[in-house]
């Protein structure tokens, strides 16, 4: 029904490819996307990675370019953040210093995801994270039996229930949009083939800049689909590259997609050396959107995914106290 039914997985390389017949509504959109882009990589973050990591003495940080003894590699650097569901896939090209700096951005990304992190029941440090609403009225936490408890200090203020759904007015804690984007950029750079990293040296520099600097670059954004239905227990990450026959300079060379929980996020990397055109004011990229990775059966059963676009090039903290999450009840398949 979803992409998981259409995956071919290579255990030796840890990579996979997929073939999916999209719902009729997304047929044209998918056709346009795959006329422009071809799959470069796909990683399913489930179980233990089969990749053999380099010895720490031989590692070079992809981000700061340093190696031992100038930097250390004691920490397990997650390929993508643990709170997205990645438990045991680690990289051998991220030093402890960079790992700490990226962790600051990832905390903002976690605030952006809000209550959905807890509802996905994806554990971090062996526990499902507890959520407390900004108004301090709602707490959602795991009990001793591994079940989520919803606790309100004032009944019916944040949670409304009916026969087939529950609407939760959770709100989000303030988050920094630029940090959310930088978390995505770090993931994209981690997915990048080693021999392509030199094209993104300015992108790496952007990661380490202070968030107080604003750029005129239309690629500092993301597309998000919320996909109704069961949660994904593990994330999948994709890299797509522009086909060589596509010469339009306003189409970015690569795009990345992360599928986790009930979300699918697509983004692009800014500041590639051969794409200076996007750094000019009022230049808009011609982007091709990958439709949600579901088939017609999934669409018919669970409904239409909700699409949102986010401008992440905002300096001020974002406060979204009106976020609402609807949980619908479905009969379990026999």
C-alpha positions in Angstrom: 0.0 0.0 0.0 2.9 2.4 0.7 6.4 2.7 -0.5 7.4 -0.1 1.9 5.6 -2.7 -0.4 7.6 -1.5 -3.4 11.2 -1.5 -2.1 14.2 -3.6 -3.4 16.8 -3.7 -0.7 20.5 -4.6 -1.1 21.8 -5.9 2.2 25.5 -5.7 1.1 25.4 -2.0 0.3 22.6 -1.0 2.7 20.9 0.9 -0.2 17.6 0.4 -1.8 15.5 1.5 -4.8 11.7 1.8 -5.1 9.0 1.6 -7.7 5.7 3.1 -6.9 2.5 3.7 -8.8 1.2 7.0 -7.4 -2.4 7.9 -6.9 -4.2 9.4 -9.9 -4.2 12.8 -8.3 -0.4 12.9 -8.3 0.3 11.2 -11.6 1.3 14.4 -13.4 3.3 15.7 -10.6 5.3 12.5 -10.3 5.8 12.3 -14.0 7.3 15.9 -14.0 9.6 15.1 -11.0 11.1 11.9 -12.6 11.5 13.6 -15.9 13.9 16.0 -14.1 15.4 13.9 -11.3 16.8 10.4 -10.9 17.4 8.6 -7.7 21.0 8.8 -6.4 20.7 7.0 -3.1 18.1 5.6 -0.7 18.8 4.5 2.9 16.4 2.7 5.2 17.3 3.3 8.8 16.1 0.1 10.3 18.2 -2.4 12.4 22.0 -2.1 12.5 23.9 -0.5 9.6 26.0 -3.0 7.7 28.5 -0.2 6.8 31.9 -0.7 8.3 33.0 2.6 10.0 36.6 3.8 9.6 38.9 3.6 12.6 38.7 6.8 14.6 42.4 7.6 13.9 41.6 7.5 10.2 38.5 9.7 10.3 38.2 13.2 8.8 35.3 15.4 9.6 33.3 16.1 6.5 32.1 19.4 8.0 35.1 21.1 9.6 37.8 19.1 7.7 39.7 18.3 10.9 41.0 14.9 12.1 42.6 13.5 15.3 44.2 14.7 17.5 42.8 18.2 16.6 39.3 16.9 17.1 37.8 13.8 18.7 35.4 11.2 17.5 34.2 9.7 20.8 30.4 10.3 20.3 28.1 8.2 18.1 27.2 10.7 15.3 23.8 9.7 14.0 23.4 9.8 10.2 20.1 11.5 10.8 18.8 12.5 14.3 17.7 9.8 16.7 14.4 11.6 17.3 13.4 10.9 13.7 13.7 7.2 14.4 17.3 6.5 13.5 18.6 4.2 16.3 21.8 2.5 15.1 23.0 4.2 11.9 26.1 6.2 12.6 28.6 8.1 10.4 32.3 8.2 10.6 32.7 11.7 9.2 31.4 13.9 12.0 33.6 15.0 14.9 32.4 15.6 18.4 32.7 19.4 18.1 30.5 19.5 15.0 28.1 16.9 16.5 27.6 19.2 19.5 26.9 22.3 17.2 24.4 20.4 15.1 22.7 19.2 18.2 21.7 22.8 19.0 20.0 23.1 15.6 18.3 19.7 16.1 16.8 20.8 19.4 15.0 23.5 17.4 13.9 20.9 14.9 12.5 18.8 17.7 10.5 21.9 18.9 9.1 22.3 15.4 7.9 18.7 15.4 6.2 19.2 18.7 3.7 16.7 20.0 4.1 14.5 16.9 7.4 13.2 18.3 5.7 11.8 21.3 2.7 10.4 19.3 5.0 8.5 17.0 6.3 6.6 20.1 9.8 6.8 18.7 12.1 6.4 21.6 15.1 8.6 22.3 17.6 7.3 24.9 15.3 4.3 25.4 12.3 6.5 26.3 9.5 8.1 24.4 9.9 11.8 24.9 7.4 13.5 27.2 5.5 16.5 25.7 4.3 19.4 27.7 2.2 22.0 25.9 3.3 25.7 25.9 0.2 26.6 28.0 1.3 24.0 30.6 -2.2 22.4 30.6 -1.4 19.3 28.6 1.2 16.6 29.3 1.6 13.5 27.2 3.9 10.9 28.6 4.7 7.2 28.5 3.6 5.1 31.5 5.2 2.0 33.0 3.3 -0.2 30.5 4.6 1.7 27.4 1.2 3.4 26.8 0.8 7.1 26.3 -1.1 9.0 29.0 -2.9 12.3 28.2 -3.0 14.5 31.3 -4.9 17.8 31.4 -4.8 20.1 34.4 -8.1 21.6 33.1 -10.3 19.1 31.4 -11.5 19.6 27.8 -9.3 22.6 27.3 -6.8 21.0 24.9 -8.5 17.7 24.0 -11.8 17.2 22.2 -13.1 13.7 21.5 -15.9 12.3 19.5 -16.8 8.8 18.1 -14.1 8.5 15.4 -11.4 11.1 16.3 -9.6 13.1 18.9 -8.5 16.7 18.3 -5.6 17.9 20.3 -4.8 21.6 20.6 -1.1 21.1 21.5 0.7 24.2 20.3 4.4 24.2 19.6 7.2 25.5 21.7 9.0 28.4 20.0 11.5 27.3 17.3 14.1 28.9 15.1 13.3 28.3 11.4 16.9 28.7 10.3 18.0 26.0 12.7 15.3 23.7 11.4 16.7 24.2 7.9 20.3 23.7 9.0 19.3 20.4 10.5 18.0 19.4 7.1 21.1 20.7 5.4 23.3 18.6 7.6 21.3 15.5 6.7 21.6 16.3 3.0 25.3 16.8 3.3 25.5 13.5 5.1 23.7 11.7 2.3 26.0 13.3 -0.3 28.6 11.1 -2.1 32.1 11.9 -0.8 33.4 13.0 -4.2 30.6 15.7 -4.5 31.2 17.4 -1.1 33.7 19.9 -2.5 30.9 21.5 -4.5 29.1 22.4 -1.3 31.9 24.1 0.7 29.9 27.3 0.9 26.9 25.3 2.1 29.0 23.8 4.9 30.2 27.3 5.9 26.5 28.3 6.1 26.0 25.6 8.7 28.5 27.3 11.0 27.3 30.9 10.6 25.3 32.7 13.2 21.6 32.5 12.7 21.3 36.3 12.7 22.4 36.5 9.0 19.7 36.4 6.4 20.3 35.4 2.8 18.2 36.1 -0.3 18.0 32.5 -1.4 14.7 30.8 -2.3 16.1 27.3 -1.5 16.0 28.0 2.2 12.6 26.4 2.5 11.0 23.0 2.6 7.9 21.1 1.4 6.1 18.9 3.9 3.4 16.3 3.5 1.5 15.0 6.5 0.5 11.4 5.4 -2.6 10.0 7.2 -2.5 6.4 8.3 -0.2 4.3 10.5 3.1 5.7 11.6 6.4 4.6 10.0 8.5 2.9 12.6 11.8 3.9 10.9 12.9 6.7 8.6 13.9 6.5 4.9 16.2 9.1 3.3 16.6 9.8 -0.4 18.9 11.8 -2.6 17.9 12.7 -6.2 20.1 14.4 -8.7 19.2 16.3 -11.8 19.5 14.4 -15.0 22.3 15.5 -17.3 19.9 16.3 -20.1 18.3 19.0 -18.0 20.1 22.2 -18.7 17.8 24.7 -17.0 20.0 26.6 -14.5 17.0 27.5 -12.3 16.4 23.8 -11.4 18.6 22.8 -8.4 21.1 20.1 -9.0 19.9 17.9 -6.1 16.9 17.4 -3.9 16.5 15.4 -0.7 13.5 13.6 0.8 13.1 12.3 4.3 10.2 10.0 5.2 9.6 9.6 9.0 6.6 9.1 11.3 3.7 10.5 9.3 5.8 13.2 7.6 7.6 13.5 4.3 9.9 16.4 3.9 11.6 17.6 0.7 14.3 20.2 0.6 17.2 21.5 -1.5 20.8 22.6 -0.6 21.7 26.2 -1.1 25.0 27.8 -2.0 26.3 25.1 -4.4 29.3 26.6 -6.2 27.8 26.2 -9.7 24.4 27.6 -8.5 25.3 31.2 -7.6 22.2 32.3 -9.5 20.1 31.4 -6.5 22.0 33.9 -4.3 20.7 36.8 -6.4 17.7 38.8 -5.1 14.3 38.0 -6.5 15.5 34.8 -8.2 13.1 31.9 -7.7 14.2 28.3 -8.2 12.1 26.1 -10.5 11.5 23.2 -8.1 9.9 19.9 -8.9 7.9 18.4 -6.0 8.0 14.7 -5.3 4.4 13.6 -4.4 3.7 11.7 -1.1 5.1 8.2 -1.4 1.8 6.3 -1.2 -0.3 4.3 -3.7 -3.9 4.5 -4.6 -5.0 2.0 -2.0 -3.4 3.9 0.8 -5.0 7.2 -0.5 -8.4 5.6 -0.7 -8.2 4.1 2.8 -6.7 6.9 4.8 -7.4 10.1 2.8 -5.5 12.8 1.1 -2.1 13.9 2.6 -1.9 17.5 3.8 0.8 19.6 2.1 2.5 22.6 3.7 5.4 24.8 2.4 7.6 26.6 4.9 9.8 29.6 4.3 12.7 28.7 6.8 14.6 31.9 6.1 13.1 33.7 9.1 15.3 35.3 11.8 12.7 35.6 14.6 11.6 32.7 16.7 8.3 31.2 15.5 5.5 30.8 18.0 2.7 28.5 16.9 0.4 28.1 19.9 -2.6 27.2 17.7 -1.2 23.9 16.3 -3.9 21.2 16.2 -3.4 17.5 15.7 -6.3 15.2 14.7 -6.1 11.6 15.5 -8.6 9.4 13.6 -9.6 5.9 14.7 -9.4 3.2 12.1 -10.5 -0.4 12.3 -7.5 -2.7 12.6 -6.9 -4.9 9.5 -7.5 -8.5 10.1 
